[in-house]
Amino acid sequence: MNSELQRFKAEFFKALAHPLRIRILEVLADGVKSVNEIQAVLGSEGSAVSQQLSILRSKNIVQGQKEGNRVLYSLRDPMIVDLLTIAKQIFSNHLIDTISMLDEFSEAASDKTERQPDG
């Protein structure tokens, strides 16, 4: 069971490598949606949304259920909302750390430039 959970978490974080997938998961966190509804919320092309949904389905993160002539998508498990929140926090912290390091590098470079004698 633990190894299955580890595999799922690894696949989940790999799936978040594409910004559109993150946005799709955020839309699906609000409930069941069709491709057209997701597309309307995101302002993205239907083919791009369909392609990313296909990837999310292959990783068992979202599921589709046929209703009439359309497919409705939902998160496979409500816990995915919690994982998404955690992932966004990790990404946000990483971004903050990266910006902080760049600021420090920029300050160090600026200090070095100011200390150089004029030629």
C-alpha positions as CSV (number, residue, x, y, z in Angstrom):
1,M,0.0,0.0,0.0
2,N,2.8,2.4,0.9
3,S,4.7,1.8,-2.3
4,E,1.4,2.4,-4.3
5,L,1.0,5.7,-2.5
6,Q,4.6,6.7,-3.2
7,R,4.1,5.9,-6.9
8,F,0.9,7.9,-7.1
9,K,2.6,10.9,-5.4
10,A,5.6,10.7,-7.8
11,E,3.2,10.5,-10.8
12,F,1.2,13.4,-9.4
13,F,4.2,15.7,-9.1
14,K,5.4,14.7,-12.5
15,A,2.0,15.6,-13.9
16,L,2.3,19.1,-12.5
17,A,5.3,19.8,-14.8
18,H,2.9,21.5,-17.2
19,P,1.2,24.8,-16.1
20,L,-2.0,23.9,-18.0
21,R,-2.4,20.7,-16.0
22,I,-2.2,22.6,-12.8
23,R,-4.8,25.0,-14.0
24,I,-7.1,22.1,-15.1
25,L,-6.8,20.5,-11.7
26,E,-7.7,23.8,-10.0
27,V,-10.8,24.0,-12.2
28,L,-11.8,20.4,-11.4
29,A,-11.3,21.0,-7.7
30,D,-14.5,23.0,-8.0
31,G,-16.4,20.1,-9.4
32,V,-17.2,18.0,-12.5
33,K,-16.6,19.7,-15.8
34,S,-16.7,19.0,-19.5
35,V,-13.8,19.9,-21.8
36,N,-15.8,22.9,-23.1
37,E,-16.4,24.1,-19.5
38,I,-12.7,23.7,-18.6
39,Q,-11.8,25.5,-21.9
40,A,-14.2,28.4,-21.2
41,V,-12.8,28.9,-17.6
42,L,-9.1,28.7,-18.8
43,G,-9.5,30.5,-22.1
44,S,-7.4,27.7,-23.7
45,E,-7.9,25.7,-26.9
46,G,-10.0,22.6,-26.6
47,S,-7.3,20.5,-28.2
48,A,-4.7,21.6,-25.6
49,V,-7.1,21.0,-22.8
50,S,-8.0,17.5,-24.2
51,Q,-4.4,16.6,-24.6
52,Q,-3.5,17.5,-21.0
53,L,-6.7,15.8,-19.7
54,S,-5.5,12.7,-21.5
55,I,-2.2,12.8,-19.7
56,L,-3.9,13.4,-16.3
57,R,-6.2,10.4,-17.0
58,S,-3.3,8.2,-17.9
59,K,-1.7,9.0,-14.6
60,N,-5.0,8.2,-12.7
61,I,-5.3,11.8,-11.4
62,V,-8.6,12.6,-13.2
63,Q,-11.4,10.4,-14.5
64,G,-13.9,10.8,-17.3
65,Q,-17.4,9.6,-17.4
66,K,-19.5,9.6,-20.5
67,E,-22.8,11.4,-20.2
68,G,-24.8,11.5,-23.4
69,N,-22.5,12.8,-26.2
70,R,-19.9,14.4,-23.9
71,V,-17.4,13.3,-21.3
72,L,-17.5,14.9,-17.8
73,Y,-14.2,15.0,-16.0
74,S,-13.5,15.0,-12.2
75,L,-10.6,14.4,-9.9
76,R,-10.2,10.7,-9.2
77,D,-9.9,11.3,-5.4
78,P,-10.9,14.4,-3.3
79,M,-7.4,14.1,-1.6
80,I,-5.9,15.4,-4.9
81,V,-7.1,18.9,-3.9
82,D,-5.0,18.6,-0.8
83,L,-2.0,17.4,-2.8
84,L,-2.5,20.3,-5.2
85,T,-2.4,22.8,-2.4
86,I,0.7,21.2,-1.0
87,A,2.4,21.2,-4.4
88,K,1.5,24.8,-5.0
89,Q,3.0,25.7,-1.6
90,I,6.2,23.8,-2.4
91,F,6.5,25.5,-5.8
92,S,5.8,28.9,-4.2
93,N,8.4,28.3,-1.6
94,H,10.9,27.2,-4.2
95,L,10.1,30.3,-6.3
96,I,10.6,32.5,-3.2
97,D,13.9,30.8,-2.4
98,T,15.0,31.2,-6.0
99,I,14.1,34.9,-6.1
100,S,15.9,35.4,-2.7
101,M,19.0,33.7,-4.1
102,L,18.9,35.9,-7.2
103,D,18.5,39.0,-5.1
104,E,21.5,38.0,-3.0
105,F,23.5,37.3,-6.2
106,S,22.4,40.6,-7.7
107,E,23.4,42.5,-4.5
108,A,26.8,40.8,-4.4
109,A,27.4,41.6,-8.1
110,S,26.4,45.2,-7.4
111,D,28.7,45.5,-4.4
112,K,31.6,44.0,-6.4
113,T,31.0,46.5,-9.3
114,E,30.9,49.4,-6.9
115,R,34.2,48.4,-5.3
116,Q,36.1,48.2,-8.6
117,P,38.4,51.2,-9.2
118,D,37.8,53.3,-12.2
119,G,40.2,52.6,-15.0
